[in-house]
Amino acid sequence: MKEVRVTMTEFKKSLGEWVNRAAYGQMWIILVARGRPRAAIVSLEDLKALQQLRQKGGRDGARQLDALDAFREHLRQRWKATGRAPLDSAALLREAREERVNANAHLR
């Protein structure tokens, strides 16, 4: 997931734009005050995923956090390679499945 650090002053100037970037732009907005990170703005989708992982806790939660981190790293690499972020999670999953099928085609 792409992280962008924004000062409180910048954030206040264009609040709506930053919120939309977090909600639809596949990025986390880190709010900085006096040079130190203070808070973050994340999409509702990411918040719900984090809440579910926290509730599960234990080994299952840790495994899922690892899987989530691995998936996010995959997305980061894909976005770097293509220069674009997919618009929705269904497209992301479809592309990830296609890549996996293509990568494993030689195993058949």
The 8 nearest C-alpha neighbors of each residue, nearest first, counted from 0:
[[1, 71, 26, 75, 2, 25, 27, 72],
 [0, 2, 26, 27, 3, 25, 75, 28],
 [3, 1, 27, 26, 28, 0, 4, 29],
 [2, 4, 28, 29, 27, 5, 1, 26],
 [5, 3, 29, 30, 28, 31, 2, 6],
 [4, 6, 30, 31, 29, 9, 10, 3],
 [7, 5, 31, 9, 8, 30, 32, 10],
 [6, 8, 10, 9, 32, 11, 31, 30],
 [7, 9, 11, 6, 10, 12, 5, 32],
 [10, 8, 6, 12, 7, 11, 5, 13],
 [9, 11, 7, 8, 14, 12, 13, 6],
 [12, 10, 8, 14, 9, 13, 7, 6],
 [13, 11, 9, 10, 14, 8, 7, 15],
 [14, 12, 16, 11, 15, 10, 17, 9],
 [13, 15, 11, 17, 10, 16, 12, 18],
 [16, 14, 18, 17, 13, 19, 20, 10],
 [15, 17, 19, 13, 18, 14, 20, 10],
 [18, 16, 20, 14, 19, 15, 21, 13],
 [17, 19, 15, 21, 20, 16, 22, 14],
 [20, 18, 22, 16, 21, 17, 23, 15],
 [19, 21, 24, 17, 18, 23, 22, 16],
 [22, 20, 26, 18, 41, 19, 42, 27],
 [21, 23, 42, 19, 20, 18, 24, 41],
 [24, 22, 20, 19, 25, 21, 86, 42],
 [25, 23, 20, 26, 21, 22, 19, 84],
 [24, 26, 23, 21, 0, 22, 1, 20],
 [27, 25, 1, 21, 24, 2, 0, 28],
 [26, 28, 2, 41, 21, 40, 1, 3],
 [27, 29, 40, 3, 39, 2, 4, 30],
 [30, 28, 39, 4, 3, 38, 5, 27],
 [31, 29, 5, 38, 37, 39, 36, 6],
 [30, 32, 36, 6, 35, 37, 5, 34],
 [31, 33, 34, 35, 7, 6, 37, 36],
 [34, 32, 35, 31, 6, 36, 7, 37],
 [33, 35, 32, 31, 36, 6, 37, 30],
 [34, 36, 31, 32, 33, 37, 30, 6],
 [37, 35, 31, 30, 38, 29, 32, 34],
 [38, 36, 31, 30, 35, 32, 39, 29],
 [39, 37, 30, 29, 36, 40, 31, 28],
 [40, 38, 29, 28, 30, 41, 27, 37],
 [39, 41, 28, 27, 21, 29, 42, 38],
 [42, 40, 27, 21, 39, 45, 43, 28],
 [43, 41, 22, 44, 45, 21, 46, 40],
 [42, 44, 46, 45, 47, 41, 22, 48],
 [43, 45, 42, 47, 46, 48, 41, 22],
 [46, 44, 48, 42, 43, 47, 49, 41],
 [45, 47, 43, 49, 48, 44, 50, 42],
 [48, 46, 50, 44, 49, 45, 43, 51],
 [49, 47, 45, 51, 46, 50, 52, 44],
 [48, 50, 52, 46, 47, 51, 53, 45],
 [51, 49, 47, 53, 52, 48, 46, 54],
 [52, 50, 54, 48, 53, 49, 47, 55],
 [51, 53, 49, 60, 55, 50, 54, 56],
 [52, 54, 50, 56, 51, 55, 49, 60],
 [55, 53, 51, 52, 56, 50, 60, 49],
 [56, 54, 52, 60, 53, 51, 57, 59],
 [57, 55, 60, 53, 54, 52, 59, 58],
 [58, 56, 60, 59, 61, 55, 62, 53],
 [57, 59, 61, 60, 62, 56, 63, 55],
 [60, 58, 62, 61, 57, 63, 56, 55],
 [59, 61, 56, 63, 52, 55, 57, 58],
 [62, 60, 58, 64, 63, 59, 65, 57],
 [63, 61, 65, 59, 64, 60, 58, 66],
 [62, 64, 66, 60, 65, 61, 67, 59],
 [63, 65, 67, 61, 66, 62, 68, 60],
 [66, 64, 62, 68, 63, 67, 69, 61],
 [65, 67, 63, 69, 64, 68, 70, 62],
 [66, 68, 64, 70, 69, 65, 63, 71],
 [69, 67, 71, 65, 66, 70, 64, 72],
 [68, 70, 66, 72, 67, 71, 65, 73],
 [71, 69, 73, 67, 72, 68, 66, 74],
 [70, 72, 74, 68, 73, 69, 0, 67],
 [71, 73, 75, 69, 74, 70, 68, 76],
 [72, 74, 70, 76, 71, 75, 77, 69],
 [75, 73, 77, 71, 72, 76, 78, 70],
 [76, 74, 72, 78, 77, 73, 0, 71],
 [77, 75, 79, 73, 74, 78, 80, 72],
 [76, 78, 74, 80, 79, 75, 81, 73],
 [77, 79, 75, 82, 81, 83, 80, 76],
 [80, 78, 76, 82, 77, 81, 75, 83],
 [81, 79, 77, 78, 82, 76, 83, 75],
 [82, 80, 78, 83, 79, 77, 84, 76],
 [83, 81, 78, 79, 80, 84, 77, 76],
 [82, 84, 78, 81, 85, 79, 80, 77],
 [83, 85, 78, 86, 82, 25, 24, 81],
 [86, 84, 87, 91, 90, 83, 88, 78],
 [85, 87, 84, 90, 88, 23, 24, 91],
 [88, 86, 90, 89, 85, 91, 23, 84],
 [87, 89, 91, 90, 92, 86, 85, 93],
 [90, 88, 92, 91, 87, 93, 94, 86],
 [91, 89, 93, 88, 92, 87, 94, 85],
 [92, 90, 88, 94, 89, 93, 95, 85],
 [91, 93, 95, 89, 94, 90, 96, 88],
 [92, 94, 90, 96, 91, 95, 89, 97],
 [95, 93, 97, 91, 92, 96, 90, 98],
 [94, 96, 92, 98, 97, 93, 91, 99],
 [97, 95, 99, 93, 98, 94, 92, 100],
 [96, 98, 94, 100, 99, 95, 101, 93],
 [97, 99, 101, 95, 96, 100, 102, 94],
 [98, 100, 102, 96, 97, 101, 103, 95],
 [99, 101, 97, 103, 98, 102, 104, 96],
 [102, 100, 98, 104, 99, 103, 97, 105],
 [101, 103, 99, 100, 104, 98, 105, 97],
 [104, 102, 100, 105, 101, 106, 99, 107],
 [105, 103, 101, 106, 102, 107, 100, 99],
 [104, 106, 103, 107, 102, 101, 100, 99],
 [107, 105, 104, 103, 102, 100, 101, 99],
 [106, 105, 104, 103, 100, 101, 102, 99]]
